[in-house]
């Protein structure tokens, strides 16, 4: 059990014996990024991408709610410095701040659960081996380098570790094989040289000309790994 945002959550764990699924030639690669950049996935077969996507919550709504919270917090802070935070208006404002915070985290938590459900269904349908690239700390550094506020960074990283844990638990529940694997996002998957980042998270290799979005570089590495495995 744990307390989060004033609510008590109780985790109930169920166990069952399940026959592991014999993986097919499909590979489902999942690159875990911040919610700002989304959870990037690709379904690979025979060294080729047959489907791919990016899952992220409604960023416009999240940013709008966050700005409302930040504005109220600044106003509440001024009231607190003047000793007015315990007034009727101050108490009302604090309740509104907490309500908006709960809504923000509920939106992200609900989306994380929906993404897990969708990805597990994909893996189950194709009997795919799931490869998870979990680089949450790297995502945190990237957000800080963008100059975002600590509050917004915390929001974009909210529930990511729980997302990964829930994903692993669901895969185990259905007997879907999975593994965690480091897939570089700053090394060229074609020639192995270091990539240079351009605006809008575009990565380019000056040696071979490779160019793609930073979040798709790990997917290309997964394609390369799958191709090598198929050769042997």
DOSETOR-298850 format. One line per 10 residues: number of its first residue (from 1); their letters; for each residue x, y, z of C-alpha. Coordinates in Angstrom, 3 decimals, decimal comma. Layout:
<drenlums>
NUM> a> X/Y/Z  ...
</drenlums>
This chain:
<drenlums>
1> xxxxxxxxxx> 0,000/0,000/0,000  1,129/3,587/-0,610  -0,178/7,137/-0,344  -0,058/9,406/-3,421  -1,562/12,894/-3,723  -3,649/12,321/-0,614  -5,095/9,003/-1,810  -4,397/5,561/-0,346  -3,630/2,931/-3,003  -3,552/-0,780/-2,267
11> xxxxxxxxxx> -1,763/-3,154/-4,617  -3,217/-6,651/-4,862  -0,900/-9,210/-6,459  -2,269/-12,276/-8,218  -0,084/-15,181/-9,266  -0,779/-18,009/-11,629  1,141/-20,681/-13,453  1,322/-19,942/-17,149  2,980/-21,752/-20,016  5,524/-19,393/-21,636
21> xxxxxxxxxx> 4,697/-18,504/-25,210  7,164/-19,711/-27,797  8,139/-16,474/-29,575  7,554/-16,142/-33,291  9,767/-14,217/-35,718  8,174/-10,962/-34,574  9,911/-8,525/-32,226  8,048/-5,753/-30,435  10,529/-3,031/-29,478  9,429/-0,485/-26,873
31> xxxxxxxxxx> 11,505/2,634/-26,252  10,465/4,240/-22,958  10,788/8,036/-23,084  9,216/10,846/-21,114  5,529/11,441/-21,791  6,545/14,611/-23,618  8,271/12,534/-26,305  6,058/9,499/-25,878  6,487/5,740/-25,729  7,849/4,734/-29,132
41> xxxxxxxxxx> 7,226/1,185/-30,346  7,904/-0,819/-33,482  6,895/-4,265/-34,634  9,779/-5,920/-36,475  9,704/-9,021/-38,644  12,546/-10,394/-40,688  14,701/-7,352/-40,007  12,019/-4,945/-41,288  9,624/-2,618/-39,500  6,059/-3,699/-40,274
51> xxxxxxxxxx> 4,321/-1,264/-37,904  5,346/1,517/-35,552  3,843/4,256/-33,435  4,234/6,759/-30,637  1,948/6,782/-27,604  1,623/9,899/-25,462  -1,151/11,586/-23,515  -2,919/14,792/-24,519  0,010/17,153/-24,057  -2,099/20,226/-24,778
61> xxxxxxxxxx> -4,465/19,400/-21,910  -1,600/18,515/-19,580  0,254/21,756/-20,302  -2,937/23,781/-19,878  -3,711/22,216/-16,497  -0,108/22,588/-15,377  -0,109/26,299/-16,220  -3,299/26,740/-14,202  -1,716/24,962/-11,235  1,503/26,991/-11,522
71> xxxxxxxxxx> -0,455/30,253/-11,688  -2,523/29,345/-8,625  0,588/28,218/-6,728  2,296/31,541/-7,374  -0,778/33,415/-6,171  -1,093/31,137/-3,135  2,601/31,703/-2,355  2,049/35,471/-2,283  -0,916/35,028/0,032  1,141/32,794/2,317
81> xxxxxxxxxx> 3,899/35,381/2,587  1,273/37,904/3,699  -0,244/35,433/6,162  -3,512/35,196/4,214  -3,265/31,555/3,135  -5,596/30,388/5,928  -8,327/32,770/4,907  -11,487/31,498/3,200  -10,075/32,481/-0,197  -6,698/30,921/0,622
91> xxxxxxxxxx> -8,216/27,595/1,703  -10,425/27,531/-1,381  -7,412/28,167/-3,596  -5,422/25,364/-1,939  -8,268/22,898/-2,490  -8,376/23,871/-6,162  -4,608/23,366/-6,479  -4,877/19,867/-5,013  -7,845/19,027/-7,248  -5,981/20,048/-10,393
101> xxxxxxxxxx> -2,872/18,127/-9,308  -4,938/14,976/-8,780  -6,532/15,389/-12,200  -3,145/15,823/-13,872  -1,665/12,666/-12,392  -4,904/10,729/-12,974  -4,743/11,581/-16,694  -1,184/10,306/-16,947  -1,858/7,211/-14,838  -4,890/6,277/-16,927
111> xxxxxxxxxx> -2,946/6,778/-20,161  -0,055/4,626/-18,917  -2,447/1,766/-18,168  -4,066/2,109/-21,594  -0,675/2,011/-23,362  0,353/-1,117/-21,445  -2,896/-2,832/-22,426  -2,439/-1,902/-26,095  1,190/-3,035/-26,290  0,528/-6,329/-24,519
121> xxxxxxxxxx> -2,300/-7,076/-26,951  0,045/-6,448/-29,869  2,669/-8,774/-28,439  0,111/-11,462/-27,639  -1,458/-11,337/-31,092  1,901/-11,779/-32,856  3,535/-13,958/-30,172  6,347/-11,437/-30,305  9,455/-11,276/-28,166  9,269/-7,908/-26,424
131> xxxxxxxxxx> 12,417/-5,774/-26,133  12,219/-2,879/-23,667  14,671/0,007/-23,718  14,170/1,687/-20,347  16,144/4,956/-20,258  14,126/7,082/-17,825  17,177/8,832/-16,359  18,350/9,835/-19,834  14,880/11,246/-20,512  15,078/13,283/-17,305
141> xxxxxxxxxx> 18,409/14,815/-18,334  17,001/15,614/-21,752  14,039/17,469/-20,279  16,287/19,459/-17,963  18,525/20,385/-20,898  15,456/21,825/-22,620  15,136/24,280/-19,739  11,782/22,999/-18,479  10,737/23,722/-14,917  11,297/21,010/-12,305
151> xxxxxxxxxx> 7,521/20,708/-11,843  6,914/20,059/-15,536  9,829/17,611/-15,689  8,323/15,684/-12,760  4,980/15,606/-14,535  6,432/14,318/-17,824  8,225/11,530/-15,935  5,267/10,660/-13,693  4,322/6,980/-13,531  7,008/5,900/-16,029
161> xxxxxxxxxx> 8,627/3,437/-13,608  5,204/2,119/-12,687  4,457/1,888/-16,411  7,524/-0,313/-16,954  6,677/-2,465/-13,924  3,052/-2,847/-15,016  4,184/-3,728/-18,543  6,555/-6,417/-17,260  3,870/-7,812/-14,934  1,324/-8,026/-17,748
171> xxxxxxxxxx> 3,796/-9,704/-20,078  4,602/-12,281/-17,406  0,895/-12,830/-16,726  0,329/-13,899/-20,339  3,630/-15,752/-20,653  4,995/-13,327/-23,230  8,833/-13,407/-23,330  10,558/-10,069/-22,823  13,976/-8,641/-22,119  15,512/-5,293/-21,218
181> xxxxxxxxxx> 18,159/-4,169/-23,685  20,133/-0,950/-24,055  19,519/0,505/-27,510  21,661/3,630/-28,109  20,067/6,865/-29,247  23,290/8,814/-29,873  25,288/6,203/-31,840  24,700/5,653/-35,540  23,149/2,222/-36,191  24,654/2,192/-39,693
191> xxxxxxxxxx> 28,343/2,990/-39,155  28,722/3,196/-35,363  29,882/6,821/-35,202  28,493/9,344/-32,763  25,390/11,190/-33,905  24,952/14,950/-33,717  21,646/16,382/-32,550  19,936/19,099/-34,576  16,862/21,137/-33,597  13,590/19,219/-33,101
201> xxxxxxxxxx> 15,493/16,142/-31,810  16,819/15,233/-35,267  19,967/13,085/-35,118  22,408/13,068/-38,024  25,635/11,200/-38,755  28,276/13,241/-40,566  30,080/10,076/-41,669  27,352/8,141/-43,481  24,499/10,646/-43,713  22,083/8,678/-41,508
211> xxxxxxxxxx> 19,308/10,988/-40,266  16,197/10,422/-38,163  14,343/11,518/-35,050  16,227/10,740/-31,839  13,412/8,531/-30,544  13,620/6,345/-33,654  17,361/5,641/-33,403  16,851/2,819/-30,828  14,292/1,267/-33,171  16,869/1,213/-35,975
221> xxxxxxxxxx> 19,325/-0,459/-33,611  16,688/-3,097/-32,857  16,215/-3,694/-36,595  19,968/-4,145/-36,946  20,115/-6,600/-34,031  17,156/-8,568/-35,391  18,778/-8,756/-38,830  22,019/-10,126/-37,365  20,113/-12,720/-35,352  18,198/-13,839/-38,455
231> xx> 21,460/-14,314/-40,351  22,538/-16,908/-37,829
</drenlums>
